[in-house]
Amino acid sequence: MTRLQKFVEQGTDVEPGRTAYAFSQDKLPPPGENLEWNAVPSFNAGDEVLRNPDLKDLFMTAITEGVAILAPPTAEGAVIGGGLSKSER
């Protein structure tokens, strides 16, 4: 698939994890413990940017670096340079 896709770490009995934006699932880092990456088929990058213009920089990171990772909303420091959370650096 040649469009930007959204993936969410999900598992049973576990809060959702990170959100990733990439052109293919093979660009994603390994999922967290007891989680797996799931594509969000209804995702549309244009619609998302219109709703939240702050995502533009994150999407540009995904385009230039192959993937951008957004930490879970409850984690400190949602995004670090390059789209990687502190734990992934």
SELUM-19883 format. One record per residue: residue in one letter; x, y, z of N, C-alpha, C, O in turn; residue number from 0. Coordinates in steps of 0.2 Angstrom, whole numbers, plus 5000, padded with zeros to 4 digits. Layout:
N
+------+------+------+------+------+------+------+------+------+------+------+------+------+-----+
| rest |  n.X |  n.Y |  n.Z | ca.X | ca.Y | ca.Z |  c.X |  c.Y |  c.Z |  o.X |  o.Y |  o.Z |  nr |
+------+------+------+------+------+------+------+------+------+------+------+------+------+-----+
|    a |    X |    Y |    Z |    X |    Y |    Z |    X |    Y |    Z |    X |    Y |    Z | NUM |
...
+------+------+------+------+------+------+------+------+------+------+------+------+------+-----+
This chain:
89
+------+------+------+------+------+------+------+------+------+------+------+------+------+-----+
| rest |  n.X |  n.Y |  n.Z | ca.X | ca.Y | ca.Z |  c.X |  c.Y |  c.Z |  o.X |  o.Y |  o.Z |  nr |
+------+------+------+------+------+------+------+------+------+------+------+------+------+-----+
|    m | 5004 | 4994 | 5000 | 5000 | 5000 | 5000 | 5005 | 5006 | 5000 | 5009 | 5006 | 5004 |   0 |
|    t | 5003 | 5011 | 4996 | 5007 | 5017 | 4995 | 5005 | 5023 | 4999 | 5007 | 5029 | 4997 |   1 |
|    r | 5000 | 5022 | 5003 | 4998 | 5028 | 5007 | 5000 | 5028 | 5014 | 5001 | 5022 | 5017 |   2 |
|    l | 5000 | 5033 | 5018 | 5002 | 5033 | 5025 | 4996 | 5030 | 5029 | 4990 | 5031 | 5028 |   3 |
|    q | 4998 | 5025 | 5033 | 4994 | 5021 | 5037 | 4994 | 5022 | 5044 | 5000 | 5025 | 5046 |   4 |
|    k | 4989 | 5021 | 5048 | 4989 | 5022 | 5055 | 4989 | 5015 | 5058 | 4985 | 5011 | 5056 |   5 |
|    f | 4993 | 5014 | 5063 | 4993 | 5007 | 5067 | 4993 | 5009 | 5074 | 4996 | 5014 | 5077 |   6 |
|    v | 4989 | 5004 | 5078 | 4989 | 5005 | 5085 | 4991 | 4999 | 5088 | 4989 | 4993 | 5086 |   7 |
|    e | 4995 | 4999 | 5094 | 4997 | 4993 | 5098 | 4990 | 4991 | 5102 | 4988 | 4995 | 5106 |   8 |
|    q | 4988 | 4985 | 5101 | 4982 | 4983 | 5105 | 4984 | 4976 | 5108 | 4987 | 4972 | 5105 |   9 |
|    g | 4980 | 4974 | 5113 | 4981 | 4967 | 5116 | 4974 | 4966 | 5120 | 4970 | 4971 | 5121 |  10 |
|    t | 4973 | 4960 | 5122 | 4968 | 4958 | 5126 | 4969 | 4960 | 5133 | 4975 | 4959 | 5136 |  11 |
|    d | 4964 | 4963 | 5137 | 4965 | 4965 | 5144 | 4971 | 4970 | 5145 | 4973 | 4970 | 5150 |  12 |
|    v | 4972 | 4974 | 5140 | 4978 | 4979 | 5140 | 4976 | 4985 | 5137 | 4972 | 4985 | 5132 |  13 |
|    e | 4977 | 4991 | 5140 | 4976 | 4997 | 5137 | 4980 | 4998 | 5131 | 4985 | 4995 | 5130 |  14 |
|    p | 4977 | 5001 | 5126 | 4980 | 5002 | 5119 | 4987 | 5006 | 5121 | 4988 | 5010 | 5125 |  15 |
|    g | 4992 | 5004 | 5117 | 4999 | 5006 | 5117 | 5000 | 5012 | 5113 | 4996 | 5017 | 5112 |  16 |
|    r | 5006 | 5012 | 5109 | 5008 | 5017 | 5105 | 5004 | 5017 | 5099 | 5000 | 5013 | 5097 |  17 |
|    t | 5004 | 5023 | 5095 | 5001 | 5024 | 5089 | 5007 | 5025 | 5084 | 5011 | 5029 | 5086 |  18 |
|    a | 5007 | 5022 | 5078 | 5012 | 5023 | 5073 | 5009 | 5025 | 5067 | 5004 | 5023 | 5065 |  19 |
|    y | 5013 | 5029 | 5063 | 5011 | 5031 | 5056 | 5017 | 5028 | 5052 | 5023 | 5030 | 5053 |  20 |
|    a | 5015 | 5025 | 5046 | 5020 | 5022 | 5042 | 5017 | 5020 | 5035 | 5011 | 5019 | 5035 |  21 |
|    f | 5021 | 5019 | 5030 | 5018 | 5017 | 5024 | 5017 | 5009 | 5024 | 5013 | 5007 | 5019 |  22 |
|    s | 5021 | 5005 | 5028 | 5020 | 4998 | 5028 | 5021 | 4996 | 5035 | 5025 | 4999 | 5039 |  23 |
|    q | 5018 | 4990 | 5037 | 5019 | 4987 | 5043 | 5026 | 4985 | 5045 | 5028 | 4985 | 5051 |  24 |
|    d | 5030 | 4983 | 5040 | 5037 | 4981 | 5041 | 5041 | 4986 | 5043 | 5047 | 4985 | 5045 |  25 |
|    k | 5039 | 4993 | 5043 | 5043 | 4998 | 5046 | 5042 | 4999 | 5053 | 5046 | 5003 | 5056 |  26 |
|    l | 5037 | 4996 | 5056 | 5036 | 4997 | 5063 | 5041 | 4993 | 5068 | 5043 | 4988 | 5066 |  27 |
|    p | 5042 | 4996 | 5074 | 5046 | 4993 | 5079 | 5042 | 4987 | 5082 | 5036 | 4986 | 5081 |  28 |
|    p | 5046 | 4982 | 5085 | 5042 | 4977 | 5088 | 5037 | 4980 | 5093 | 5038 | 4985 | 5096 |  29 |
|    p | 5031 | 4976 | 5093 | 5026 | 4979 | 5098 | 5028 | 4978 | 5105 | 5032 | 4974 | 5107 |  30 |
|    g | 5025 | 4981 | 5110 | 5026 | 4980 | 5117 | 5024 | 4973 | 5119 | 5020 | 4970 | 5116 |  31 |
|    e | 5025 | 4972 | 5125 | 5023 | 4965 | 5128 | 5016 | 4964 | 5128 | 5012 | 4969 | 5130 |  32 |
|    n | 5014 | 4959 | 5126 | 5007 | 4957 | 5126 | 5003 | 4961 | 5121 | 4996 | 4962 | 5122 |  33 |
|    l | 5006 | 4965 | 5116 | 5002 | 4969 | 5112 | 5004 | 4967 | 5104 | 5009 | 4963 | 5103 |  34 |
|    e | 5000 | 4969 | 5100 | 5002 | 4968 | 5093 | 4999 | 4974 | 5089 | 4995 | 4978 | 5091 |  35 |
|    w | 5003 | 4975 | 5083 | 5001 | 4981 | 5079 | 4995 | 4979 | 5075 | 4995 | 4974 | 5072 |  36 |
|    n | 4990 | 4984 | 5075 | 4984 | 4983 | 5071 | 4983 | 4989 | 5067 | 4983 | 4995 | 5069 |  37 |
|    a | 4982 | 4988 | 5060 | 4980 | 4994 | 5056 | 4973 | 4997 | 5057 | 4969 | 4993 | 5059 |  38 |
|    v | 4973 | 5003 | 5056 | 4966 | 5007 | 5057 | 4964 | 5008 | 5050 | 4966 | 5013 | 5047 |  39 |
|    p | 4959 | 5004 | 5047 | 4958 | 5004 | 5040 | 4954 | 5011 | 5038 | 4954 | 5013 | 5032 |  40 |
|    s | 4951 | 5014 | 5043 | 4947 | 5020 | 5041 | 4951 | 5026 | 5041 | 4949 | 5032 | 5040 |  41 |
|    f | 4958 | 5025 | 5043 | 4962 | 5031 | 5044 | 4963 | 5035 | 5037 | 4964 | 5032 | 5032 |  42 |
|    n | 4962 | 5041 | 5037 | 4963 | 5046 | 5031 | 4968 | 5051 | 5033 | 4965 | 5056 | 5037 |  43 |
|    a | 4974 | 5052 | 5031 | 4979 | 5057 | 5033 | 4976 | 5064 | 5032 | 4977 | 5068 | 5037 |  44 |
|    g | 4973 | 5065 | 5027 | 4970 | 5072 | 5025 | 4965 | 5074 | 5030 | 4965 | 5080 | 5033 |  45 |
|    d | 4960 | 5069 | 5031 | 4955 | 5071 | 5036 | 4958 | 5072 | 5043 | 4956 | 5077 | 5047 |  46 |
|    e | 4963 | 5068 | 5045 | 4966 | 5069 | 5052 | 4969 | 5076 | 5053 | 4969 | 5079 | 5058 |  47 |
|    v | 4973 | 5078 | 5047 | 4977 | 5084 | 5048 | 4972 | 5090 | 5048 | 4973 | 5095 | 5052 |  48 |
|    l | 4966 | 5089 | 5045 | 4961 | 5094 | 5045 | 4958 | 5095 | 5052 | 4957 | 5100 | 5055 |  49 |
|    r | 4957 | 5089 | 5055 | 4955 | 5089 | 5062 | 4960 | 5091 | 5067 | 4958 | 5094 | 5072 |  50 |
|    n | 4966 | 5090 | 5066 | 4972 | 5091 | 5071 | 4978 | 5093 | 5067 | 4982 | 5089 | 5065 |  51 |
|    p | 4979 | 5100 | 5065 | 4984 | 5102 | 5061 | 4991 | 5100 | 5065 | 4996 | 5100 | 5061 |  52 |
|    d | 4991 | 5099 | 5071 | 4998 | 5097 | 5074 | 5001 | 5091 | 5072 | 5007 | 5089 | 5073 |  53 |
|    l | 4996 | 5087 | 5069 | 4999 | 5080 | 5066 | 5003 | 5081 | 5060 | 5007 | 5076 | 5058 |  54 |
|    k | 5003 | 5087 | 5057 | 5007 | 5088 | 5051 | 5014 | 5086 | 5052 | 5017 | 5083 | 5047 |  55 |
|    d | 5017 | 5089 | 5057 | 5025 | 5087 | 5058 | 5026 | 5080 | 5059 | 5031 | 5077 | 5057 |  56 |
|    l | 5021 | 5076 | 5063 | 5022 | 5069 | 5064 | 5022 | 5065 | 5058 | 5025 | 5061 | 5056 |  57 |
|    f | 5017 | 5067 | 5053 | 5016 | 5064 | 5047 | 5023 | 5065 | 5042 | 5025 | 5061 | 5039 |  58 |
|    m | 5025 | 5071 | 5043 | 5032 | 5073 | 5039 | 5037 | 5068 | 5042 | 5041 | 5066 | 5038 |  59 |
|    t | 5038 | 5067 | 5048 | 5043 | 5062 | 5051 | 5042 | 5055 | 5048 | 5046 | 5052 | 5046 |  60 |
|    a | 5035 | 5053 | 5047 | 5034 | 5046 | 5045 | 5036 | 5046 | 5037 | 5039 | 5041 | 5035 |  61 |
|    i | 5035 | 5052 | 5034 | 5037 | 5052 | 5027 | 5044 | 5052 | 5026 | 5047 | 5048 | 5021 |  62 |
|    t | 5048 | 5056 | 5030 | 5055 | 5056 | 5029 | 5059 | 5050 | 5032 | 5064 | 5048 | 5029 |  63 |
|    e | 5057 | 5048 | 5038 | 5060 | 5043 | 5041 | 5057 | 5036 | 5041 | 5060 | 5031 | 5043 |  64 |
|    g | 5052 | 5035 | 5037 | 5048 | 5029 | 5037 | 5043 | 5027 | 5042 | 5039 | 5023 | 5040 |  65 |
|    v | 5044 | 5030 | 5048 | 5039 | 5028 | 5053 | 5039 | 5034 | 5058 | 5045 | 5037 | 5059 |  66 |
|    a | 5034 | 5035 | 5061 | 5033 | 5040 | 5067 | 5029 | 5037 | 5072 | 5024 | 5034 | 5071 |  67 |
|    i | 5032 | 5037 | 5078 | 5028 | 5034 | 5084 | 5026 | 5039 | 5089 | 5029 | 5044 | 5091 |  68 |
|    l | 5020 | 5038 | 5091 | 5017 | 5043 | 5096 | 5015 | 5038 | 5102 | 5012 | 5033 | 5102 |  69 |
|    a | 5018 | 5041 | 5108 | 5017 | 5037 | 5114 | 5010 | 5037 | 5116 | 5006 | 5041 | 5114 |  70 |
|    p | 5008 | 5032 | 5120 | 5001 | 5032 | 5123 | 5000 | 5039 | 5126 | 5004 | 5042 | 5129 |  71 |
|    p | 4993 | 5041 | 5126 | 4991 | 5047 | 5129 | 4993 | 5048 | 5136 | 4994 | 5053 | 5139 |  72 |
|    t | 4994 | 5042 | 5140 | 4995 | 5043 | 5147 | 5003 | 5043 | 5148 | 5005 | 5044 | 5154 |  73 |
|    a | 5007 | 5042 | 5143 | 5014 | 5042 | 5144 | 5017 | 5049 | 5144 | 5014 | 5054 | 5141 |  74 |
|    e | 5022 | 5050 | 5148 | 5025 | 5057 | 5148 | 5029 | 5058 | 5141 | 5031 | 5054 | 5138 |  75 |
|    g | 5028 | 5065 | 5139 | 5032 | 5067 | 5133 | 5029 | 5063 | 5127 | 5033 | 5058 | 5124 |  76 |
|    a | 5024 | 5064 | 5124 | 5020 | 5060 | 5119 | 5025 | 5059 | 5113 | 5025 | 5053 | 5111 |  77 |
|    v | 5029 | 5064 | 5110 | 5033 | 5063 | 5105 | 5040 | 5066 | 5106 | 5040 | 5072 | 5108 |  78 |
|    i | 5045 | 5062 | 5104 | 5052 | 5065 | 5105 | 5054 | 5065 | 5098 | 5052 | 5062 | 5093 |  79 |
|    g | 5059 | 5069 | 5096 | 5062 | 5070 | 5089 | 5063 | 5064 | 5086 | 5065 | 5059 | 5088 |  80 |
|    g | 5061 | 5064 | 5079 | 5061 | 5058 | 5075 | 5055 | 5053 | 5076 | 5054 | 5048 | 5073 |  81 |
|    g | 5050 | 5056 | 5080 | 5044 | 5052 | 5081 | 5045 | 5046 | 5086 | 5041 | 5042 | 5087 |  82 |
|    l | 5051 | 5045 | 5090 | 5052 | 5040 | 5094 | 5051 | 5042 | 5101 | 5053 | 5047 | 5103 |  83 |
|    s | 5048 | 5038 | 5105 | 5047 | 5039 | 5112 | 5054 | 5038 | 5116 | 5058 | 5035 | 5113 |  84 |
|    k | 5054 | 5041 | 5122 | 5061 | 5040 | 5125 | 5063 | 5033 | 5126 | 5069 | 5031 | 5126 |  85 |
|    s | 5058 | 5028 | 5127 | 5060 | 5021 | 5129 | 5062 | 5018 | 5122 | 5066 | 5013 | 5123 |  86 |
|    e | 5061 | 5021 | 5116 | 5064 | 5018 | 5110 | 5070 | 5020 | 5108 | 5073 | 5018 | 5103 |  87 |
|    r | 5073 | 5025 | 5111 | 5079 | 5028 | 5109 | 5085 | 5025 | 5112 | 5091 | 5026 | 5111 |  88 |
+------+------+------+------+------+------+------+------+------+------+------+------+------+-----+
